[in-house]
Amino acid sequence: MQSSRNPFKSAIRGGRPLVGVWSMSNSTNAVEALAHSGYDWLLLDGEHSPQELADVMNHLRALAASTTMPIVRIATNDPILFKRYLDAGVTTVMVPYVQSAAEARAAVQAMYYPPAGQRGVAVMHRASRFGRVPDYLRTANDGICLIVQLETQAAIAQLEDIAAEGVDALFIGPGDLSATMGYLGQPDHPKVQEVIADAFQRARRAKIPMGILAANPAAAERYIAMGFAFVSVANDLAMLVHTADACAARYRELAAAASR
């Protein structure tokens, strides 16, 4: 629920990289299980997985009993989506594919109540405990955190201008970045890594926290060592698939040997 401060916003300025997990399974049981694994944060992906608003609300309820901080990535930079997800109790929002200062400004406007922004006003919703928080409209702006994704060279070129629009954090998407650079499926390509390292240093000079998604354990270790404020080190579906594949292969091999 909303409060007068946002734990994630405070934590990303605490100096220690926050370790997170990406959730694409749209399974409340999986989210609840991961919530007690020790990750600092968990992202519910509403862009590249079939998670709709009602799903996200159930996942947030599962996370509420843990110390894992939730982030929700909405599908697109749309003020109606902001309004619906914020009213549902989302407090930290990630917006994909922000390309300019103007698009960052639009996200800020959609995120905050007047006079800081233009978020639509309602009080009978989950975020206000269904109207039971008498000062909700006054305190809500203090309890939210806005992350915008930089996923192309064009966006990264405008990093400082985007950061200056009042967003709380930036997030690099290496997959899309590598694709736009001509290295589709190669987020670890040296040229891509050069752009990422430069963006990280520029964000540090701008004094804005930056996060990133790691494609593999080596990349996760590298980004943590660099000092990124928050790093996605795993994906729930990837963990399931890799473990399931390895398990099946092992026991099929044993079964085949036993039948000889």
TORSE-951053 format. One record per residue (C-alpha): residue number from 1; x, y, z. Coordinates in steps of 0.25 Angstrom, whole numbers. Example, Ala and Ser with C-alpha at 12.3 -4.5 7.8 and 13.67 -1.06 7.14 Angstrom:
REM TORSE-951053
n:1 | x:49 | y:-18 | z:31;
n:2 | x:55 | y:-4 | z:29;
REM end
This chain:
REM TORSE-951053
n:1 | x:0 | y:0 | z:0;
n:2 | x:4 | y:14 | z:-2;
n:3 | x:11 | y:21 | z:10;
n:4 | x:19 | y:34 | z:13;
n:5 | x:31 | y:28 | z:7;
n:6 | x:35 | y:17 | z:-3;
n:7 | x:45 | y:7 | z:3;
n:8 | x:51 | y:3 | z:-11;
n:9 | x:53 | y:18 | z:-14;
n:10 | x:61 | y:19 | z:-1;
n:11 | x:68 | y:6 | z:-3;
n:12 | x:74 | y:9 | z:-17;
n:13 | x:81 | y:21 | z:-11;
n:14 | x:87 | y:13 | z:1;
n:15 | x:100 | y:9 | z:-6;
n:16 | x:98 | y:-6 | z:-7;
n:17 | x:94 | y:-12 | z:-20;
n:18 | x:80 | y:-18 | z:-19;
n:19 | x:78 | y:-32 | z:-24;
n:20 | x:65 | y:-35 | z:-32;
n:21 | x:58 | y:-46 | z:-39;
n:22 | x:49 | y:-44 | z:-52;
n:23 | x:35 | y:-51 | z:-51;
n:24 | x:29 | y:-55 | z:-64;
n:25 | x:21 | y:-67 | z:-60;
n:26 | x:9 | y:-60 | z:-56;
n:27 | x:8 | y:-70 | z:-44;
n:28 | x:4 | y:-65 | z:-30;
n:29 | x:9 | y:-78 | z:-24;
n:30 | x:23 | y:-75 | z:-31;
n:31 | x:23 | y:-61 | z:-27;
n:32 | x:20 | y:-64 | z:-12;
n:33 | x:31 | y:-75 | z:-12;
n:34 | x:41 | y:-65 | z:-18;
n:35 | x:37 | y:-55 | z:-8;
n:36 | x:44 | y:-63 | z:3;
n:37 | x:56 | y:-66 | z:-5;
n:38 | x:64 | y:-54 | z:-1;
n:39 | x:63 | y:-45 | z:-13;
n:40 | x:63 | y:-30 | z:-10;
n:41 | x:52 | y:-28 | z:-21;
n:42 | x:43 | y:-35 | z:-30;
n:43 | x:38 | y:-29 | z:-43;
n:44 | x:25 | y:-33 | z:-49;
n:45 | x:26 | y:-32 | z:-64;
n:46 | x:13 | y:-26 | z:-71;
n:47 | x:20 | y:-23 | z:-84;
n:48 | x:26 | y:-37 | z:-88;
n:49 | x:17 | y:-46 | z:-81;
n:50 | x:2 | y:-48 | z:-79;
n:51 | x:0 | y:-41 | z:-66;
n:52 | x:-12 | y:-32 | z:-65;
n:53 | x:-16 | y:-23 | z:-54;
n:54 | x:-24 | y:-34 | z:-46;
n:55 | x:-12 | y:-43 | z:-47;
n:56 | x:-3 | y:-32 | z:-42;
n:57 | x:-12 | y:-29 | z:-30;
n:58 | x:-12 | y:-44 | z:-26;
n:59 | x:3 | y:-44 | z:-27;
n:60 | x:5 | y:-32 | z:-19;
n:61 | x:-4 | y:-38 | z:-8;
n:62 | x:6 | y:-50 | z:-8;
n:63 | x:18 | y:-41 | z:-7;
n:64 | x:12 | y:-33 | z:4;
n:65 | x:16 | y:-44 | z:15;
n:66 | x:31 | y:-43 | z:11;
n:67 | x:42 | y:-33 | z:11;
n:68 | x:43 | y:-34 | z:-4;
n:69 | x:40 | y:-20 | z:-11;
n:70 | x:31 | y:-21 | z:-23;
n:71 | x:33 | y:-14 | z:-36;
n:72 | x:22 | y:-14 | z:-47;
n:73 | x:26 | y:-12 | z:-61;
n:74 | x:14 | y:-6 | z:-69;
n:75 | x:12 | y:-9 | z:-84;
n:76 | x:14 | y:5 | z:-89;
n:77 | x:15 | y:19 | z:-85;
n:78 | x:0 | y:22 | z:-84;
n:79 | x:-6 | y:31 | z:-74;
n:80 | x:-18 | y:22 | z:-73;
n:81 | x:-9 | y:10 | z:-69;
n:82 | x:-2 | y:18 | z:-58;
n:83 | x:-15 | y:22 | z:-52;
n:84 | x:-21 | y:8 | z:-52;
n:85 | x:-8 | y:2 | z:-46;
n:86 | x:-6 | y:13 | z:-36;
n:87 | x:-20 | y:12 | z:-31;
n:88 | x:-18 | y:-3 | z:-30;
n:89 | x:-7 | y:-1 | z:-20;
n:90 | x:6 | y:-2 | z:-29;
n:91 | x:16 | y:8 | z:-22;
n:92 | x:28 | y:6 | z:-31;
n:93 | x:26 | y:6 | z:-46;
n:94 | x:35 | y:3 | z:-58;
n:95 | x:32 | y:9 | z:-71;
n:96 | x:38 | y:2 | z:-84;
n:97 | x:44 | y:9 | z:-96;
n:98 | x:45 | y:24 | z:-91;
n:99 | x:52 | y:31 | z:-103;
n:100 | x:53 | y:45 | z:-99;
n:101 | x:52 | y:56 | z:-88;
n:102 | x:37 | y:59 | z:-93;
n:103 | x:33 | y:44 | z:-91;
n:104 | x:40 | y:44 | z:-77;
n:105 | x:32 | y:57 | z:-74;
n:106 | x:19 | y:50 | z:-79;
n:107 | x:22 | y:38 | z:-69;
n:108 | x:24 | y:48 | z:-58;
n:109 | x:12 | y:55 | z:-60;
n:110 | x:4 | y:42 | z:-61;
n:111 | x:10 | y:37 | z:-48;
n:112 | x:8 | y:49 | z:-38;
n:113 | x:-5 | y:56 | z:-33;
n:114 | x:-6 | y:71 | z:-35;
n:115 | x:2 | y:80 | z:-34;
n:116 | x:14 | y:71 | z:-37;
n:117 | x:6 | y:64 | z:-48;
n:118 | x:-7 | y:60 | z:-54;
n:119 | x:-11 | y:47 | z:-48;
n:120 | x:-26 | y:45 | z:-48;
n:121 | x:-32 | y:46 | z:-35;
n:122 | x:-40 | y:35 | z:-28;
n:123 | x:-41 | y:30 | z:-13;
n:124 | x:-49 | y:17 | z:-13;
n:125 | x:-38 | y:8 | z:-17;
n:126 | x:-28 | y:-2 | z:-12;
n:127 | x:-17 | y:8 | z:-11;
n:128 | x:-24 | y:16 | z:-1;
n:129 | x:-29 | y:4 | z:7;
n:130 | x:-43 | y:6 | z:0;
n:131 | x:-44 | y:20 | z:5;
n:132 | x:-39 | y:17 | z:19;
n:133 | x:-26 | y:26 | z:18;
n:134 | x:-32 | y:40 | z:21;
n:135 | x:-19 | y:47 | z:16;
n:136 | x:-16 | y:38 | z:4;
n:137 | x:-17 | y:49 | z:-6;
n:138 | x:-7 | y:58 | z:2;
n:139 | x:3 | y:47 | z:4;
n:140 | x:2 | y:38 | z:-8;
n:141 | x:12 | y:46 | z:-16;
n:142 | x:23 | y:43 | z:-5;
n:143 | x:20 | y:28 | z:-6;
n:144 | x:23 | y:25 | z:-21;
n:145 | x:35 | y:22 | z:-29;
n:146 | x:37 | y:24 | z:-44;
n:147 | x:47 | y:16 | z:-52;
n:148 | x:49 | y:18 | z:-67;
n:149 | x:56 | y:9 | z:-77;
n:150 | x:66 | y:13 | z:-87;
n:151 | x:66 | y:3 | z:-98;
n:152 | x:73 | y:9 | z:-110;
n:153 | x:85 | y:18 | z:-113;
n:154 | x:76 | y:29 | z:-116;
n:155 | x:70 | y:29 | z:-102;
n:156 | x:84 | y:27 | z:-95;
n:157 | x:89 | y:39 | z:-103;
n:158 | x:78 | y:47 | z:-95;
n:159 | x:81 | y:41 | z:-82;
n:160 | x:84 | y:54 | z:-74;
n:161 | x:71 | y:61 | z:-80;
n:162 | x:63 | y:49 | z:-77;
n:163 | x:68 | y:48 | z:-63;
n:164 | x:65 | y:63 | z:-61;
n:165 | x:50 | y:61 | z:-63;
n:166 | x:48 | y:56 | z:-48;
n:167 | x:49 | y:41 | z:-50;
n:168 | x:54 | y:33 | z:-38;
n:169 | x:63 | y:23 | z:-46;
n:170 | x:68 | y:19 | z:-59;
n:171 | x:68 | y:4 | z:-64;
n:172 | x:76 | y:-1 | z:-76;
n:173 | x:70 | y:-12 | z:-85;
n:174 | x:82 | y:-19 | z:-91;
n:175 | x:73 | y:-28 | z:-100;
n:176 | x:67 | y:-17 | z:-108;
n:177 | x:79 | y:-8 | z:-107;
n:178 | x:88 | y:-19 | z:-113;
n:179 | x:77 | y:-21 | z:-124;
n:180 | x:77 | y:-6 | z:-128;
n:181 | x:92 | y:-6 | z:-129;
n:182 | x:92 | y:-17 | z:-139;
n:183 | x:96 | y:-28 | z:-129;
n:184 | x:82 | y:-36 | z:-127;
n:185 | x:83 | y:-46 | z:-116;
n:186 | x:97 | y:-42 | z:-112;
n:187 | x:95 | y:-33 | z:-100;
n:188 | x:110 | y:-36 | z:-95;
n:189 | x:116 | y:-31 | z:-108;
n:190 | x:128 | y:-22 | z:-105;
n:191 | x:122 | y:-10 | z:-113;
n:192 | x:109 | y:-12 | z:-105;
n:193 | x:116 | y:-13 | z:-92;
n:194 | x:124 | y:0 | z:-95;
n:195 | x:111 | y:7 | z:-97;
n:196 | x:105 | y:2 | z:-84;
n:197 | x:118 | y:5 | z:-76;
n:198 | x:118 | y:19 | z:-81;
n:199 | x:103 | y:21 | z:-78;
n:200 | x:106 | y:16 | z:-64;
n:201 | x:117 | y:26 | z:-62;
n:202 | x:108 | y:37 | z:-67;
n:203 | x:97 | y:33 | z:-58;
n:204 | x:106 | y:33 | z:-46;
n:205 | x:111 | y:47 | z:-50;
n:206 | x:96 | y:52 | z:-51;
n:207 | x:94 | y:45 | z:-37;
n:208 | x:82 | y:37 | z:-41;
n:209 | x:81 | y:22 | z:-38;
n:210 | x:82 | y:12 | z:-50;
n:211 | x:78 | y:-2 | z:-51;
n:212 | x:80 | y:-13 | z:-61;
n:213 | x:76 | y:-27 | z:-65;
n:214 | x:87 | y:-37 | z:-66;
n:215 | x:86 | y:-48 | z:-77;
n:216 | x:94 | y:-58 | z:-70;
n:217 | x:102 | y:-60 | z:-56;
n:218 | x:115 | y:-54 | z:-62;
n:219 | x:108 | y:-42 | z:-66;
n:220 | x:101 | y:-41 | z:-52;
n:221 | x:114 | y:-42 | z:-45;
n:222 | x:120 | y:-31 | z:-54;
n:223 | x:108 | y:-21 | z:-52;
n:224 | x:108 | y:-23 | z:-37;
n:225 | x:123 | y:-21 | z:-37;
n:226 | x:122 | y:-8 | z:-45;
n:227 | x:112 | y:-3 | z:-35;
n:228 | x:99 | y:-2 | z:-41;
n:229 | x:88 | y:1 | z:-31;
n:230 | x:79 | y:-10 | z:-35;
n:231 | x:82 | y:-23 | z:-43;
n:232 | x:72 | y:-33 | z:-48;
n:233 | x:80 | y:-46 | z:-47;
n:234 | x:70 | y:-57 | z:-50;
n:235 | x:57 | y:-60 | z:-57;
n:236 | x:46 | y:-69 | z:-51;
n:237 | x:43 | y:-76 | z:-64;
n:238 | x:57 | y:-77 | z:-68;
n:239 | x:61 | y:-84 | z:-55;
n:240 | x:49 | y:-93 | z:-56;
n:241 | x:52 | y:-97 | z:-71;
n:242 | x:67 | y:-99 | z:-68;
n:243 | x:65 | y:-107 | z:-56;
n:244 | x:54 | y:-115 | z:-62;
n:245 | x:63 | y:-118 | z:-75;
n:246 | x:75 | y:-122 | z:-67;
n:247 | x:67 | y:-131 | z:-58;
n:248 | x:60 | y:-138 | z:-70;
n:249 | x:73 | y:-140 | z:-77;
n:250 | x:80 | y:-146 | z:-65;
n:251 | x:69 | y:-156 | z:-62;
n:252 | x:66 | y:-160 | z:-76;
n:253 | x:80 | y:-163 | z:-78;
n:254 | x:80 | y:-172 | z:-65;
n:255 | x:67 | y:-178 | z:-70;
n:256 | x:73 | y:-181 | z:-84;
n:257 | x:86 | y:-187 | z:-77;
n:258 | x:77 | y:-196 | z:-68;
n:259 | x:70 | y:-202 | z:-80;
n:260 | x:82 | y:-206 | z:-88;
REM end
